[in-house]
């Protein structure tokens, strides 16, 4: 059983498409795992921007964002946009109970994938 835990990939846990909750606070996976906190704002402009970011991550809109990852956050144009969540689901005794190193790799891979989705259509030299 432990061996299976060690082989988990981020797509086994964070299933797409991502969706935004009605309050705009959280972004959830298709299988109900908390993926991100919204750091872009809760007004109409923030809501539209968040929707555009998540659509780009889901592959529904072009990925034309200058996105990077830093300390569990996704930054766009150097500004905090999304905070990765789901650590409790990954490591909690009542949930997946993964070792911290395995959980960290899964979460880091998820963040890296999301950043790559946000950047996928950027033209070289437009960063």
C-alpha positions in Angstrom: 0.0 0.0 0.0 2.8 2.4 0.9 4.4 1.8 -2.5 1.3 3.0 -4.3 1.4 6.2 -2.3 4.9 6.8 -3.4 4.0 6.5 -7.1 1.1 9.0 -7.1 1.3 11.8 -9.6 -0.4 15.2 -9.3 -3.0 14.3 -11.9 -4.1 11.4 -9.7 -5.1 13.9 -7.0 -5.7 17.3 -8.7 -8.2 16.4 -11.5 -9.2 18.9 -14.1 -11.1 21.0 -15.0 -10.6 23.4 -12.1 -13.6 25.4 -11.0 -14.0 28.5 -8.9 -16.4 28.5 -5.9 -19.3 31.0 -5.9 -17.6 33.2 -3.2 -14.4 33.4 -5.4 -12.3 32.5 -2.4 -11.3 29.0 -3.5 -10.5 27.1 -6.7 -11.4 23.4 -6.6 -10.5 20.4 -8.7 -13.1 18.3 -10.5 -12.9 15.7 -7.8 -13.4 18.2 -4.9 -9.8 18.8 -3.8 -9.0 22.4 -2.8 -6.4 23.6 -5.4 -5.9 27.4 -4.8 -6.9 30.4 -2.9 -7.7 33.5 -5.0 -5.2 36.3 -4.5 -6.3 38.5 -7.4 -9.3 40.1 -5.7 -13.1 39.8 -5.3 -14.5 42.7 -7.3 -15.8 42.3 -10.8 -12.3 42.9 -12.3 -10.8 40.3 -10.0 -13.5 37.8 -10.8 -13.0 38.2 -14.6 -9.2 37.9 -14.2 -9.5 34.8 -12.0 -11.9 33.3 -14.5 -9.5 34.0 -17.3 -6.5 32.5 -15.4 -8.5 29.3 -14.5 -9.7 29.0 -18.1 -6.1 29.2 -19.3 -5.0 26.5 -16.8 -7.9 24.3 -17.9 -6.9 24.8 -21.6 -10.1 26.7 -22.5 -8.3 30.0 -23.2 -4.8 30.9 -24.5 -2.0 30.7 -22.0 -0.5 34.1 -22.5 0.5 35.0 -19.0 4.0 35.8 -17.7 3.5 33.3 -14.8 6.1 32.0 -12.3 6.0 30.1 -9.1 7.4 31.1 -5.8 6.8 29.7 -2.3 3.6 27.8 -3.2 2.2 30.8 -5.0 1.6 31.5 -8.7 2.6 35.0 -9.7 1.5 36.7 -12.9 3.5 39.7 -14.0 5.3 39.5 -10.7 2.0 39.9 -8.7 0.5 37.1 -6.5 -2.4 35.5 -8.2 -3.0 32.0 -6.7 -1.9 30.3 -3.5 -1.6 26.5 -3.7 -3.9 24.5 -1.3 -4.6 20.9 -0.6 -1.7 20.2 1.8 -4.1 18.8 4.4 -5.7 16.5 1.8 -2.2 15.3 0.7 -0.8 14.7 4.2 -3.8 14.3 6.6 -4.3 11.1 8.5 -8.0 11.1 7.5 -7.1 11.6 3.8 -4.2 10.5 1.7 -1.6 10.5 4.5 1.3 10.9 2.1 4.8 11.4 3.4 5.8 15.1 3.3 8.4 14.6 0.6 6.0 12.8 -1.7 3.2 15.4 -1.0 5.6 18.3 -1.6 6.6 16.8 -5.0 3.0 16.3 -6.0 2.0 19.9 -5.1 5.2 21.3 -6.7 4.4 19.3 -9.9 0.8 20.6 -9.9 2.0 24.2 -9.5 4.6 23.8 -12.3 1.9 22.3 -14.6 -0.4 25.2 -13.9 2.4 27.7 -14.6 3.2 26.0 -17.9 -0.5 26.1 -18.9 -0.6 29.8 -18.1 2.6 30.4 -20.2 2.0 27.9 -23.1 1.1 30.4 -25.8 3.5 33.1 -24.9 5.7 34.1 -27.8 9.4 34.2 -27.2 10.5 37.7 -26.2 7.1 38.8 -24.9 7.8 37.9 -21.3 
